Structure formats: C-alpha cells, structure tokens
Amino acid sequence: MAAMQEPQLDETVWTNPTEMQRLGGLNQNTVHFYFSQSPFFDRSSKNGILITQAQFNPSMAYIMFNRDAFERRLQEMSGVEYLIASDTPELRAFPSNDSNGIWILRKQDRKSASLNAEVEVLGTYFIVNTNVFMASSLGDIMNNRL
C-alpha cells in the first residue's frame, strides 16, 4: 500500500479561524504572530526566536503586537527573517480593520545587522484575508510551462 504523500507547501492554503478570533482579527500588528502559526513558518528564524523570547520576557512583550517595533528589532540582527514586503495601504491607516486585506511576506536571509544590509530572498508568502499561501518559485513556474 502506498504511503500518503504530504502536499507540497506551495500547493497548501492555511487558515485558522480560532487563532484569528483569539487575536481579535488580522491587522498590521497581529499579522506576524498569525503567520507564525502557519506550516510555512520556520521556528528557528529570528521571528521565531523573538516571539519565544517575548512570550517569556515581560520587558519584550511590547514587540509581540507592534509591527514597527517587531520589524525594527529584526533588522538589528542578522539571519533568516520574515518581513512584510507589502500590505494593503488602508491597513496602516486603520489598524483595527480585522481580517480583510492582503499582505505579502518575504522570507529572507539578512547578511548583517543593519537596515541597508544585503538580503537574499528565500521565499514569498501571501495572506489574503485570513488565508496564507506560499508563492511558487520561478523554477516551479518554468518547469510547469515546459
């Protein structure tokens, strides 16, 4: 009997209504934490380390749900990170907007701890409303077209 094969991540759509309700909706300050619950998330990334530290260190709690503080902290360290590359502009103007919008997250390897550091893009992810998708790689697209 053949073993069941796990679907490839770029063919997976992930959503978690329970987590969405617990977070009080998806907005610019909850999007990183929501994404961290997905199967696309690398827990050994800088994001995973910061989230774990903030959960157990009260002096870091403020960064958990403050996108600007969280991303500023990520840029102070080198290594693999997830940053929001683009979002729906209205989400910044109305941060209480819940569960509606589009975010593009980029998984990247920051070569040094600075804002203008060289980065290598490792993957791209989309959140549309509450659904999380992984973008296909250029190689996968080209192979599919051939």
C-alpha positions as CSV (number, residue, x, y, z in Angstrom):
1,M,0.0,0.0,0.0
2,A,1.4,3.4,-1.0
3,A,2.1,5.9,1.7
4,M,0.2,9.1,1.6
5,Q,2.3,11.9,0.4
6,E,2.1,15.3,2.1
7,P,1.1,18.1,-0.2
8,Q,3.8,20.5,-1.2
9,L,3.8,23.8,0.7
10,D,3.3,25.8,-2.5
11,E,0.1,23.9,-3.0
12,T,-1.2,24.5,0.5
13,V,-3.7,27.0,1.8
14,W,-3.6,27.5,5.5
15,T,-6.2,29.4,7.7
16,N,-7.0,29.2,11.4
17,P,-10.3,30.8,12.3
18,T,-9.8,30.0,16.0
19,E,-6.5,31.8,16.1
20,M,-8.0,34.7,14.2
21,Q,-10.7,35.1,16.7
22,R,-8.2,34.9,19.6
23,L,-6.2,37.6,18.0
24,G,-9.2,39.8,17.6
25,G,-8.8,39.9,13.8
26,L,-5.9,40.3,11.4
27,N,-4.3,43.6,11.2
28,Q,-0.8,45.1,10.9
29,N,0.0,44.4,14.5
30,T,-1.2,40.7,14.5
31,V,-0.1,39.6,11.1
32,H,3.4,38.4,12.1
33,F,2.0,36.3,15.0
34,Y,-0.8,34.9,12.8
35,F,1.8,33.9,10.2
36,S,4.0,32.3,12.9
37,Q,1.2,29.7,13.5
38,S,1.2,28.5,9.8
39,P,3.1,25.5,8.5
40,F,5.2,27.9,6.3
41,F,6.9,29.4,9.4
42,D,10.4,28.5,10.3
43,R,10.6,28.5,14.1
44,S,14.3,28.8,14.1
45,S,14.1,32.1,12.2
46,K,14.7,35.4,14.0
47,N,10.9,35.9,14.1
48,G,10.5,32.6,16.0
49,I,13.3,33.5,18.4
50,L,11.8,36.9,19.1
51,I,8.3,35.5,19.6
52,T,9.5,32.9,22.0
53,Q,11.6,35.4,24.0
54,A,8.7,37.9,24.1
55,Q,6.3,35.2,25.5
56,F,8.6,34.6,28.4
57,N,10.2,38.0,29.0
58,P,7.8,40.7,30.1
59,S,10.3,43.5,29.1
60,M,9.9,42.4,25.5
61,A,6.1,41.9,25.5
62,Y,5.6,45.2,23.7
63,I,7.1,43.9,20.5
64,M,4.7,41.0,20.2
65,F,1.9,43.0,18.7
66,N,3.6,46.2,17.5
67,R,4.7,45.6,13.9
68,D,7.0,48.6,13.7
69,A,8.9,47.6,16.9
70,F,9.0,43.9,15.9
71,E,10.4,44.7,12.4
72,R,12.9,47.2,13.8
73,R,14.2,44.5,16.2
74,L,14.5,42.0,13.4
75,Q,16.6,44.5,11.4
76,E,19.1,44.7,14.3
77,M,20.1,41.1,13.8
78,S,21.5,39.0,11.0
79,G,19.9,35.8,9.9
80,V,16.7,34.4,8.5
81,E,13.6,36.6,9.0
82,Y,10.1,37.2,7.7
83,L,9.3,40.8,6.9
84,I,6.1,42.3,5.4
85,A,7.1,43.4,1.9
86,S,3.8,44.9,1.1
87,D,0.3,45.4,2.6
88,T,-3.0,47.0,1.8
89,P,-2.4,50.7,2.4
90,E,-5.7,51.1,4.3
91,L,-4.5,48.6,6.9
92,R,-1.9,51.1,8.2
93,A,-4.4,53.9,8.3
94,F,-7.0,51.8,10.2
95,P,-5.1,49.1,12.2
96,S,-8.3,47.9,13.8
97,N,-9.5,46.6,10.4
98,D,-10.0,43.0,11.1
99,S,-9.4,40.1,8.7
100,N,-9.6,41.9,5.4
101,G,-6.6,42.7,3.4
102,I,-3.6,41.5,1.5
103,W,-0.1,41.1,3.0
104,I,3.0,39.9,1.2
105,L,5.7,38.5,3.5
106,R,9.2,37.8,2.4
107,K,11.4,35.1,3.9
108,Q,15.0,36.5,3.6
109,D,18.4,36.0,5.0
110,R,19.8,39.3,6.3
111,K,23.6,39.2,5.9
112,S,24.4,41.8,8.6
113,A,22.6,43.7,11.3
114,S,21.6,46.9,9.6
115,L,18.7,48.4,7.8
116,N,20.5,48.6,4.4
117,A,22.1,45.1,4.7
118,E,22.3,42.8,1.8
119,V,19.5,40.2,1.9
120,E,18.9,37.0,0.0
121,V,15.2,36.3,-0.7
122,L,14.3,32.7,0.3
123,G,10.6,32.7,-0.3
124,T,7.5,34.8,-0.7
125,Y,4.1,34.3,1.1
126,F,0.7,35.9,0.7
127,I,-2.0,36.4,3.2
128,V,-5.4,37.2,1.6
129,N,-8.0,37.9,4.2
130,T,-7.1,35.0,6.6
131,N,-5.8,32.6,4.0
132,V,-2.0,32.0,3.8
133,F,-0.4,30.9,0.6
134,M,3.2,30.3,-0.5
135,A,4.2,31.7,-3.8
136,S,5.6,29.2,-6.3
137,S,9.3,29.5,-7.2
138,L,10.3,30.8,-10.6
139,G,11.8,27.3,-11.3
140,D,8.5,25.6,-10.5
141,I,6.7,28.0,-12.8
142,M,9.2,27.5,-15.6
143,N,9.0,23.7,-15.2
144,N,5.3,23.7,-15.3
145,R,5.2,25.7,-18.5
146,L,7.6,23.4,-20.3
